[in-house]
Amino acid sequence: MKCLLTELCEKEIINLRDGARLGNANDFEIEAESGKLLAVIISPKSKILGFGEKPPEIKIMWQEIQVVGDDTILVDLDRAIPLPPKKPTAGLLSGVFREG
């Protein structure tokens, strides 16, 4: 199967172990001499308009990729994927209005 890197970037990556939607690839690790694809890298974006703490990158080795489908890439990751801690959030206008 032939596939362009831009096509890989459009596919959603899903972990077969827990069904987690990991995101989309936005970078790749390629062996310079052979041109062999070594890893797919997902750089999650921060949650709100690009603000806040950015979650760590997820590097998926080519050996962990099980299936490259039409719309998804299925991976078998047995390691825990770090998720950003959820911070309590106030409403959008909570600082504008006073209670009482």
C-alpha positions as CSV (number, residue, x, y, z in Angstrom):
1,M,0.0,0.0,0.0
2,K,1.3,3.4,-0.9
3,C,0.3,6.4,1.2
4,L,1.4,10.0,1.3
5,L,2.5,11.5,4.6
6,T,-0.2,14.2,4.2
7,E,-2.8,11.3,4.0
8,L,-1.4,9.8,7.2
9,C,-1.9,13.2,8.9
10,E,-5.6,13.1,8.1
11,K,-6.2,9.7,9.7
12,E,-7.3,9.5,13.4
13,I,-5.1,7.3,15.5
14,I,-6.9,4.9,17.9
15,N,-5.3,2.6,20.5
16,L,-6.7,-1.0,20.2
17,R,-6.0,-1.8,23.9
18,D,-8.5,0.7,25.3
19,G,-10.2,2.4,22.3
20,A,-8.6,5.8,23.2
21,R,-8.6,8.3,20.4
22,L,-5.1,9.6,20.5
23,G,-5.3,12.3,17.8
24,N,-3.8,12.8,14.4
25,A,-0.1,12.4,13.4
26,N,1.6,15.7,12.7
27,D,5.2,14.7,12.6
28,F,7.2,11.7,11.6
29,E,10.6,10.1,12.3
30,I,12.3,8.9,9.2
31,E,15.6,7.1,8.8
32,A,17.6,9.5,6.5
33,E,19.7,6.9,4.7
34,S,16.9,4.5,3.8
35,G,13.9,6.7,3.9
36,K,12.2,4.1,6.2
37,L,9.4,5.4,8.4
38,L,10.4,4.7,12.0
39,A,7.7,6.5,14.1
40,V,4.6,8.6,14.0
41,I,4.4,11.5,16.4
42,I,1.3,13.1,17.8
43,S,1.6,16.5,19.4
44,P,-1.7,17.2,21.2
45,K,-2.9,20.7,21.2
46,S,-3.9,22.5,24.4
47,K,-7.6,22.4,25.0
48,I,-8.8,25.9,24.8
49,L,-7.8,28.1,21.8
50,G,-4.2,27.1,22.1
51,F,-3.9,28.4,25.7
52,G,-2.9,26.4,28.7
53,E,-0.4,23.7,29.3
54,K,0.5,21.6,26.3
55,P,0.3,17.8,26.8
56,P,3.4,15.8,26.1
57,E,4.1,14.3,22.6
58,I,3.2,10.7,21.9
59,K,5.7,8.8,19.8
60,I,4.3,5.7,18.2
61,M,6.9,3.3,16.7
62,W,6.1,1.8,13.3
63,Q,6.1,-1.7,14.9
64,E,3.2,-0.6,17.1
65,I,1.0,0.3,14.1
66,Q,-1.4,-2.6,13.4
67,V,-3.6,-1.3,10.6
68,V,-3.6,1.7,8.4
69,G,-7.2,2.1,7.2
70,D,-9.1,4.6,5.0
71,D,-9.9,6.9,7.9
72,T,-8.0,5.6,10.9
73,I,-4.7,4.2,12.1
74,L,-5.0,1.4,14.7
75,V,-2.2,1.0,17.1
76,D,-1.4,-1.5,19.9
77,L,0.1,0.5,22.7
78,D,0.6,-1.3,26.0
79,R,2.2,1.7,27.7
80,A,0.2,4.3,29.4
81,I,-0.4,7.4,27.4
82,P,-0.1,10.5,29.7
83,L,-3.2,12.6,29.7
84,P,-3.1,16.2,30.8
85,P,-4.5,16.8,34.3
86,K,-8.0,18.2,34.3
87,K,-8.1,21.6,36.0
88,P,-11.4,22.9,37.5
89,T,-12.7,25.6,35.2
90,A,-15.0,28.4,36.0
91,G,-17.6,29.7,33.6
92,L,-16.5,31.9,30.8
93,L,-18.0,35.0,32.4
94,S,-17.4,34.0,36.1
95,G,-15.0,36.9,36.7
96,V,-17.3,39.5,35.2
97,F,-20.3,39.1,37.4
98,R,-20.4,39.1,41.2
99,E,-22.6,36.9,43.2
100,G,-25.0,38.4,45.8
